[in-house]
Each structure stands twice: as structure tokens, then as C-alpha cells.
Amino acid sequence: MALTVVKTSALSGTITNAQLAGSIDLTSKVTGALPIANGGTALTSGFVNGGGITMADQWRVSAAFDGAANPPTSWERIDTSGQGTLGSAMTESSGVFSFPSTGIYLVHAQRQGYCPNKAANIHILIKVTINNADYTTVSQGYGNTQPNSQDPSNNDHYTVITSSLVDVTSTSDVKFWCGFSYYGSVSSLTTVGSTAQNNSFVTVLRLGDT
């Protein structure tokens, strides 16, 4: 948009430094939107009031367990010194997570563990419901372990991750849970949990309005 300068006095010839002395009142002397350097556009609202991430939350599996869990139920919100969250918290019940407000969310999940020197396929998934009843897999990740020929007594460790954007149109209907499974001829497979650090966990970020 072109700027319109309000003429307050007649100026002829070259404008001198004396004529420009003092401050210029852009509020009353200039109409239209001020241009932004490098092709930018003016903000209609500031980052604090109208943009940026306003919610960030993290939950972790608080105790190790063996075998599969769909979903795990031993979750706790992070609380170790140096960790932090932002905005309203997620809520969790029997492994099912509910959102504090509507919006577009990023859900990221990680599973970490080990098995006793066997080949196994490790599975993690995110399931979402939009009606508080029927769940659909929206994201999944796989990893594997292999026997250690150099030291058969050692455990094989794994880390698998997955993530998805979730459109939360209703806080009572849209929820999610994480599934932890595995496939292979192993007598036991352990998922690591802790109350002191993040091993197996979910991170939830609200990115904006739905």
C-alpha cells in the first residue's frame, strides 16, 4: 500500500537538516501501512498475544515393564529439575490422553528398551479417536534387535519413534494412546521407564487453532 504524507507546511527546494530536526510523528503525519524491510508484512497482532506455541507438555513411562502394552498405563508428567512444561497440561487415564483445548497438535512418541540377545521387531504406534470410542492408527514406527555374536550374554537395546499431527476439534471426543508391541521369538522384551529421566515418553505441542 502506498504511503500518503500529510502536508503541514509548504516546502520548496531542497529539504535541509534544520527542517528535519526533531522527531517525526509518523502516527499523525503518515497514513497507510508502514512497509517492512526485506519484503515483510506488518503484523496484525504480536507474537505474545496472537502467535507462537502456547502449550507444550511431556509425559513418560514411569516404570519398566516386560512384553507388550496397548497402551502402557504407568505414565507420569515430567517433573525432574531442569525440565519444564508450557500452558495447560494433558490429562491421562489408563493410558489414554486427553487434550486441554481444541487445536492442531503435534504428538511425538518414543519407546526405549532391550531384549536378551534375540532378533525381534519392535513396534510403536499412535491411535486416535474422534468420537471417544473408535480408535484408528495414525502413525507407527518399527525397529529391531539382532543377536550379538560377539557377546551372546549381552542385551540388545532399541529406540523407536513415531509422530503425527492431530486435529483436536473436541476435547471430549478426540483422544489418543500409544501402543507398544513386538514380534519375534523372545522370552521377554523390556520397555524402559523411569521417574527421573525420559526413556519412553510422549511430547505434545499445540501448534495453532483448528
Backbone bond lengths (Angstrom), bond angles and torsions (degrees), N, CA, C in turn:
res aa  C-N    CA-C-N  psi(-1)  N-CA   C-N-CA  omega(-1)  CA-C   N-CA-C  phi
1 M - - - 1.465 - - 1.520 108.52 -
2 A 1.307 116.86 135.97 1.466 121.62 -179.59 1.517 110.16 -73.07
3 L 1.327 115.49 146.14 1.454 121.31 177.48 1.523 109.60 -88.22
4 T 1.310 115.44 142.72 1.462 120.94 175.73 1.509 108.87 -116.83
5 V 1.301 116.96 119.20 1.461 122.00 -179.70 1.522 108.64 -90.82
6 V 1.322 116.34 126.63 1.465 121.25 178.77 1.515 108.65 -80.55
7 K 1.315 116.74 120.68 1.464 121.86 -176.44 1.526 110.08 -80.02
8 T 1.337 116.19 122.15 1.466 120.43 -177.79 1.521 112.57 -107.05
9 S 1.327 116.78 -22.32 1.467 119.59 178.04 1.516 108.02 -157.29
10 A 1.282 116.28 153.61 1.464 120.86 -178.32 1.516 109.90 -73.38
11 L 1.338 116.22 129.84 1.448 121.71 176.84 1.519 106.89 -122.81
12 S 1.302 116.68 132.24 1.462 120.93 178.52 1.502 109.27 -127.45
13 G 1.319 115.53 145.75 1.440 119.63 178.30 1.523 111.23 75.38
14 T 1.318 114.79 -153.60 1.462 121.24 -178.09 1.524 110.71 -77.48
15 I 1.362 115.84 136.36 1.468 120.07 175.98 1.514 108.15 -78.64
16 T 1.298 116.84 126.08 1.458 121.66 -177.18 1.519 110.82 -91.60
17 N 1.343 114.77 164.66 1.455 120.41 176.14 1.518 111.23 -59.55
18 A 1.334 116.06 -35.36 1.467 119.70 -179.17 1.524 110.88 -64.14
19 Q 1.347 115.33 -38.14 1.456 118.73 -179.65 1.534 111.87 -69.65
20 L 1.354 117.08 -25.05 1.454 121.05 178.56 1.524 112.99 -94.21
21 A 1.331 116.80 0.52 1.465 120.06 -176.86 1.515 110.33 -61.88
22 G 1.338 115.92 147.01 1.460 121.26 -179.89 1.515 110.88 89.04
23 S 1.292 115.50 179.69 1.460 120.31 -177.80 1.524 110.88 -82.65
24 I 1.336 115.15 152.73 1.455 121.65 176.25 1.518 108.27 -103.07
25 D 1.307 117.63 123.48 1.459 122.56 -178.41 1.523 108.92 -86.38
26 L 1.365 115.92 92.36 1.451 119.89 -177.54 1.517 112.13 -68.94
27 T 1.327 117.02 -25.31 1.461 120.00 -178.33 1.515 111.80 -63.71
28 S 1.342 116.79 -43.83 1.458 120.21 -176.41 1.518 113.61 -98.36
29 K 1.327 118.56 -17.92 1.454 121.14 -174.72 1.523 114.05 -101.25
30 V 1.344 117.91 -11.80 1.457 121.38 -177.59 1.518 109.24 -129.12
31 T 1.333 116.49 131.39 1.453 120.55 175.06 1.518 109.58 -111.83
32 G 1.344 116.64 157.52 1.465 121.33 -177.81 1.504 110.87 94.78
33 A 1.331 116.47 173.84 1.468 121.97 -178.48 1.515 110.09 -80.50
34 L 1.320 116.75 132.73 1.451 120.97 177.59 1.519 109.86 -71.75
35 P 1.319 118.40 135.61 1.470 120.07 179.87 1.522 110.51 -70.85
36 I 1.347 116.17 152.54 1.453 122.74 177.62 1.518 108.17 -107.56
37 A 1.307 117.09 141.19 1.463 121.28 -177.49 1.522 110.97 -61.02
38 N 1.327 115.18 150.99 1.457 123.61 174.74 1.526 113.03 61.85
39 G 1.313 118.10 32.24 1.456 120.47 173.87 1.505 115.41 79.12
40 G 1.334 119.12 13.89 1.461 121.54 -179.72 1.509 111.43 -76.84
41 T 1.302 116.66 176.56 1.461 122.59 177.51 1.514 109.57 -125.40
42 A 1.319 114.80 154.36 1.453 119.58 -179.58 1.516 110.50 -70.88
43 L 1.344 117.20 142.92 1.455 122.40 176.97 1.507 110.00 -78.51
44 T 1.331 116.46 139.05 1.463 120.45 172.51 1.507 111.55 -84.81
45 S 1.341 116.92 -19.91 1.464 121.85 173.98 1.512 108.37 -152.31
46 G 1.306 116.77 153.72 1.447 121.03 -175.88 1.513 112.28 -75.13
47 F 1.350 116.19 166.57 1.451 120.50 179.08 1.525 111.47 -63.61
48 V 1.315 117.39 -35.67 1.458 120.14 -177.93 1.522 110.86 -68.62
49 N 1.316 117.31 -42.93 1.452 121.00 -174.69 1.524 114.03 -89.59
50 G 1.330 117.96 -26.54 1.447 117.69 -171.42 1.508 115.91 -132.35
51 G 1.313 120.72 9.42 1.453 120.06 -177.64 1.507 112.13 -159.86
52 G 1.331 115.59 -179.99 1.446 120.97 179.45 1.520 112.26 85.76
53 I 1.323 116.52 166.91 1.460 122.40 179.45 1.527 109.28 -75.27
54 T 1.311 116.41 125.94 1.467 121.99 -178.55 1.517 112.46 -110.16
55 M 1.327 117.70 -5.88 1.467 121.34 179.79 1.518 109.91 -144.67
56 A 1.317 117.17 127.25 1.465 123.28 175.58 1.519 107.59 -143.94
57 D 1.327 116.30 124.70 1.459 120.17 -175.23 1.526 109.65 -138.25
58 Q 1.339 115.67 154.35 1.456 121.20 -179.97 1.522 109.54 -144.54
59 W 1.333 114.84 135.87 1.456 122.11 177.48 1.522 108.50 -130.35
60 R 1.329 117.02 145.89 1.458 120.89 -178.57 1.529 111.12 -129.75
61 V 1.328 114.62 153.99 1.459 120.30 171.80 1.522 107.07 -70.68
62 S 1.321 116.44 122.97 1.463 120.63 -169.93 1.524 114.16 -91.55
63 A 1.330 118.28 -9.87 1.461 121.13 -179.74 1.520 109.94 -145.70
64 A 1.315 116.70 139.56 1.462 121.05 178.40 1.528 110.32 -66.71
65 F 1.332 115.92 150.49 1.456 120.31 175.80 1.521 109.41 -147.04
66 D 1.325 116.02 158.06 1.457 122.25 179.23 1.521 110.44 -103.51
67 G 1.334 115.35 148.77 1.449 120.82 176.33 1.514 112.61 84.01
68 A 1.325 115.52 -160.57 1.456 122.14 -178.62 1.522 110.72 -91.88
69 A 1.337 115.55 158.63 1.469 121.62 175.66 1.517 108.10 -150.48
70 N 1.307 115.55 118.39 1.467 120.51 -177.18 1.525 111.02 -132.24
71 P 1.329 117.27 79.41 1.477 127.52 4.96 1.535 111.32 -102.70
72 P 1.357 117.44 170.40 1.466 119.72 166.83 1.527 109.57 -63.98
73 T 1.318 116.70 150.23 1.467 120.02 -177.61 1.525 113.62 -118.39
74 S 1.332 117.32 -3.89 1.472 120.06 -178.71 1.532 110.42 -96.41
75 W 1.343 116.05 72.25 1.457 121.82 -179.48 1.530 110.76 -105.39
76 E 1.334 115.37 148.33 1.460 121.05 170.65 1.518 109.11 -141.64
77 R 1.335 115.55 149.29 1.458 120.40 175.34 1.525 108.54 -74.80
78 I 1.331 117.71 141.30 1.467 120.55 -176.52 1.531 110.78 -60.07
79 D 1.333 115.93 141.65 1.462 120.12 -177.88 1.524 112.85 -151.99
80 T 1.344 117.49 14.18 1.455 120.53 179.43 1.524 110.14 -73.79
81 S 1.326 116.54 145.48 1.457 121.29 178.48 1.527 110.31 -54.13
82 G 1.337 116.18 129.18 1.461 121.94 -177.74 1.509 113.12 99.98
83 Q 1.327 118.28 -18.72 1.454 121.42 176.27 1.522 109.87 -89.61
84 G 1.318 117.05 159.86 1.455 120.20 -179.38 1.517 111.70 -158.60
85 T 1.320 115.09 161.74 1.457 122.58 177.51 1.521 108.49 -129.41
86 L 1.341 115.62 170.45 1.456 120.47 -177.53 1.520 109.31 -135.84
87 G 1.327 116.55 131.40 1.453 121.03 174.78 1.519 113.19 75.33
88 S 1.321 115.37 -158.99 1.460 121.72 -175.93 1.524 110.86 -72.52
89 A 1.339 115.94 147.20 1.457 121.33 -176.11 1.520 112.02 -85.68
90 M 1.335 115.97 151.31 1.446 121.64 163.88 1.527 108.16 -66.79
91 T 1.305 116.63 159.13 1.465 121.01 171.73 1.520 107.83 -119.19
92 E 1.345 115.92 150.55 1.458 121.03 -176.07 1.519 109.94 -135.17
93 S 1.327 115.94 136.98 1.458 121.74 177.68 1.518 108.99 -143.61
94 S 1.343 116.50 116.85 1.470 122.13 -179.84 1.524 112.20 53.94
95 G 1.336 116.65 35.17 1.458 121.73 177.48 1.509 115.16 88.89
96 V 1.339 118.27 -4.08 1.462 122.31 179.58 1.526 108.87 -98.50
97 F 1.343 116.61 130.75 1.454 121.91 -177.10 1.523 110.96 -103.96
98 S 1.343 115.25 136.50 1.460 122.50 175.89 1.521 109.61 -114.93
99 F 1.326 116.23 147.94 1.459 122.82 -176.18 1.530 110.68 -92.25
100 P 1.344 117.72 148.26 1.468 120.48 -178.16 1.516 114.33 -78.77
101 S 1.342 118.10 -20.42 1.463 121.42 -179.23 1.519 108.45 -158.70
102 T 1.317 116.18 164.47 1.456 119.67 176.99 1.533 110.04 -70.67
103 G 1.331 116.39 163.06 1.456 120.76 179.70 1.519 111.36 146.91
104 I 1.331 114.83 -179.97 1.459 122.08 173.56 1.526 108.11 -97.35
105 Y 1.330 116.41 122.83 1.457 122.35 -175.66 1.524 111.10 -118.57
106 L 1.336 115.44 146.70 1.455 121.96 167.92 1.520 107.65 -99.06
107 V 1.339 116.38 124.31 1.465 122.14 176.39 1.525 107.78 -114.38
108 H 1.327 115.68 120.83 1.468 122.25 179.75 1.526 108.18 -121.24
109 A 1.341 116.52 132.39 1.465 120.87 -177.48 1.522 110.41 -127.31
110 Q 1.331 115.47 142.23 1.467 121.58 176.60 1.519 109.49 -132.35
111 R 1.330 115.23 140.78 1.472 122.02 174.93 1.526 108.21 -126.08
112 Q 1.314 116.17 134.04 1.465 121.64 -179.02 1.520 108.93 -132.29
113 G 1.335 116.70 142.60 1.461 119.07 179.44 1.505 112.55 -178.17
114 Y 1.335 115.48 -158.80 1.459 121.14 -177.93 1.528 109.85 -158.37
115 C 1.325 115.61 161.10 1.462 121.08 173.85 1.527 108.21 -139.58
116 P 1.344 117.46 160.67 1.471 121.22 -172.22 1.525 113.56 -80.95
117 N 1.334 116.03 79.20 1.459 121.99 169.79 1.528 113.35 52.83
118 K 1.326 116.05 48.93 1.455 121.25 178.98 1.526 109.37 -134.64
119 A 1.314 115.66 157.54 1.459 120.46 174.63 1.530 108.51 -80.64
120 A 1.331 116.06 126.92 1.463 120.71 -179.88 1.519 109.48 -149.71
121 N 1.308 116.13 146.86 1.459 122.28 171.93 1.522 108.67 -98.95
122 I 1.328 116.13 124.51 1.460 122.28 -175.46 1.523 108.18 -101.57
123 H 1.313 116.62 138.03 1.455 121.63 -171.39 1.523 109.85 -128.61
124 I 1.327 116.57 136.82 1.464 122.42 171.02 1.529 107.40 -137.35
125 L 1.319 116.93 141.24 1.460 120.04 -179.96 1.521 110.71 -146.42
126 I 1.324 115.56 160.32 1.455 123.22 174.69 1.521 107.66 -117.38
127 K 1.323 116.50 124.78 1.460 121.96 177.76 1.527 109.05 -113.63
128 V 1.334 115.99 136.17 1.466 122.29 -176.37 1.527 109.48 -124.78
129 T 1.330 116.09 139.83 1.454 121.52 169.83 1.523 109.21 -113.80
130 I 1.326 115.86 144.06 1.473 120.54 175.31 1.529 111.20 -112.65
131 N 1.356 115.74 2.46 1.465 119.75 179.18 1.528 112.21 -133.31
132 N 1.357 116.22 14.76 1.462 122.43 -179.98 1.526 111.99 60.79
133 A 1.335 116.22 28.71 1.464 119.17 -178.60 1.529 111.60 -147.40
134 D 1.316 116.70 -59.99 1.458 122.08 -173.73 1.530 110.21 -96.95
135 Y 1.341 116.06 123.99 1.463 121.23 -177.07 1.530 110.80 -104.50
136 T 1.341 114.60 140.18 1.460 122.42 178.62 1.523 109.13 -123.90
137 T 1.330 116.79 137.24 1.459 120.79 175.09 1.523 109.18 -71.44
138 V 1.324 117.12 120.69 1.466 121.16 179.79 1.522 112.37 -107.33
139 S 1.334 117.18 -14.77 1.461 119.82 -179.43 1.524 108.30 -161.88
140 Q 1.333 115.93 144.66 1.459 119.31 176.90 1.517 110.27 -152.10
141 G 1.327 114.89 154.44 1.450 121.21 179.07 1.518 110.46 -137.48
142 Y 1.344 115.97 151.37 1.454 121.47 -179.48 1.528 109.82 -127.97
143 G 1.305 114.55 150.22 1.452 122.21 171.64 1.515 107.66 -144.16
144 N 1.327 117.12 -179.62 1.470 118.77 178.51 1.504 111.04 -153.17
145 T 1.328 114.79 160.33 1.454 122.26 172.51 1.519 107.70 -121.66
146 Q 1.320 116.11 156.67 1.456 121.86 -179.50 1.526 109.62 -134.19
147 P 1.343 116.47 149.17 1.471 118.85 176.39 1.520 111.24 -59.12
148 N 1.316 115.88 143.84 1.460 122.36 -179.42 1.527 108.65 -98.55
149 S 1.320 116.18 101.75 1.465 119.87 -176.89 1.524 112.01 -68.68
150 Q 1.320 117.81 -24.46 1.454 120.99 -179.49 1.525 112.16 -76.01
151 D 1.300 116.38 -32.06 1.468 120.36 -178.54 1.527 108.33 -147.62
152 P 1.327 118.02 84.60 1.469 121.26 -174.95 1.524 114.22 -61.36
153 S 1.313 118.19 -15.80 1.466 119.99 -178.12 1.525 112.21 -82.97
154 N 1.331 117.56 -11.38 1.464 120.88 -175.89 1.525 111.58 -78.79
155 N 1.324 115.44 150.87 1.458 121.06 169.76 1.525 110.03 -80.19
156 D 1.318 115.87 150.85 1.457 121.76 174.02 1.519 108.61 -102.00
157 H 1.327 116.36 127.08 1.461 121.47 -175.06 1.527 110.53 -99.93
158 Y 1.316 116.47 154.29 1.454 121.82 -178.69 1.521 109.96 -143.93
159 T 1.329 115.64 155.71 1.464 124.22 168.15 1.515 107.33 -141.15
160 V 1.325 117.06 126.48 1.466 121.73 177.53 1.525 108.26 -127.69
161 I 1.325 116.02 146.50 1.464 121.45 -177.82 1.525 110.10 -135.49
162 T 1.313 115.44 159.95 1.460 122.18 171.96 1.522 108.10 -160.10
163 S 1.337 117.12 161.10 1.465 120.05 -179.51 1.519 109.85 -157.27
164 S 1.328 115.29 160.69 1.460 120.68 177.72 1.518 109.68 -159.62
165 L 1.316 116.31 152.16 1.456 121.85 167.10 1.529 108.33 -83.83
166 V 1.330 116.75 139.27 1.460 122.05 -179.07 1.527 108.79 -125.56
167 D 1.322 115.86 128.65 1.459 122.38 178.79 1.526 108.30 -92.61
168 V 1.321 116.32 103.88 1.461 121.78 -177.30 1.530 108.34 -94.17
169 T 1.311 116.09 96.17 1.459 121.88 179.17 1.522 112.14 -90.64
170 S 1.346 116.56 -14.82 1.464 122.21 179.52 1.513 108.55 -152.23
171 T 1.331 117.62 126.78 1.457 120.61 -179.07 1.527 112.22 -73.70
172 S 1.307 117.88 -19.22 1.467 120.47 178.79 1.526 112.26 -89.62
173 D 1.334 117.51 -21.95 1.465 120.66 -176.30 1.525 113.93 -104.74
174 V 1.329 118.14 -33.39 1.465 121.63 -175.51 1.531 109.74 -95.56
175 K 1.329 115.93 118.20 1.468 122.42 -179.77 1.533 108.52 -143.77
176 F 1.346 116.47 172.06 1.459 118.87 177.06 1.520 110.70 -147.66
177 W 1.337 114.80 159.79 1.459 121.10 168.30 1.517 109.52 -144.18
178 C 1.327 115.99 160.33 1.460 122.70 -179.24 1.521 109.53 -107.48
179 G 1.325 116.11 134.01 1.453 121.25 177.48 1.521 111.46 -104.78
180 F 1.340 116.07 134.71 1.462 122.57 179.33 1.535 107.91 -118.78
181 S 1.336 117.39 110.40 1.461 121.72 -179.76 1.520 109.34 -130.17
182 Y 1.353 115.73 175.08 1.456 120.54 173.29 1.523 108.50 -156.81
183 Y 1.338 114.25 159.85 1.452 121.28 179.08 1.520 108.24 -135.32
184 G 1.326 116.86 134.97 1.451 120.61 179.03 1.517 111.09 145.31
185 S 1.319 115.94 166.76 1.466 121.56 -177.37 1.527 110.15 -88.30
186 V 1.300 116.04 67.55 1.459 120.92 178.38 1.522 108.78 -115.66
187 S 1.323 115.66 141.70 1.465 119.87 179.77 1.516 111.34 -75.55
188 S 1.322 116.93 -28.69 1.463 120.90 177.69 1.518 109.10 -158.29
189 L 1.312 115.37 147.08 1.457 121.79 176.33 1.525 106.62 -137.76
190 T 1.319 116.51 128.09 1.458 121.66 -173.40 1.517 111.20 -104.76
191 T 1.330 116.09 132.94 1.459 122.64 167.97 1.519 107.27 -98.51
192 V 1.319 116.49 128.18 1.467 121.16 -175.91 1.523 109.87 -83.01
193 G 1.330 115.53 134.62 1.460 122.30 173.90 1.509 109.83 -133.61
194 S 1.330 117.00 160.09 1.460 120.79 -177.37 1.517 109.97 -160.51
195 T 1.321 116.84 149.50 1.462 121.74 172.65 1.522 111.57 -96.42
196 A 1.338 116.97 1.46 1.457 120.88 -176.04 1.520 113.85 -113.31
197 Q 1.335 117.55 -21.52 1.460 120.55 -177.25 1.520 109.56 -152.42
198 N 1.334 115.96 165.78 1.458 121.82 179.27 1.520 110.39 -88.00
199 N 1.323 116.59 116.41 1.462 122.46 170.92 1.533 109.96 -115.05
200 S 1.311 115.06 -61.05 1.467 121.71 173.69 1.524 106.18 -112.98
201 F 1.348 117.10 121.45 1.465 118.17 -169.32 1.520 111.21 -158.93
202 V 1.333 115.78 168.37 1.463 122.46 171.94 1.524 108.49 -126.00
203 T 1.326 115.86 142.01 1.459 123.53 174.21 1.518 107.81 -117.47
204 V 1.342 116.88 132.71 1.458 122.12 -178.22 1.521 108.51 -125.95
205 L 1.339 117.60 124.49 1.462 123.19 178.64 1.533 108.73 -124.20
206 R 1.326 116.33 130.50 1.463 120.15 171.96 1.520 108.13 -87.51
207 L 1.334 116.99 118.86 1.459 122.20 -174.46 1.524 113.58 -93.78
208 G 1.340 117.07 -26.12 1.449 119.37 -178.13 1.516 110.99 170.43
209 D 1.326 115.53 -175.71 1.459 121.21 -178.43 1.526 111.45 -73.08
210 T 1.322 115.93 151.25 1.446 120.91 176.64 1.528 110.19 -78.18
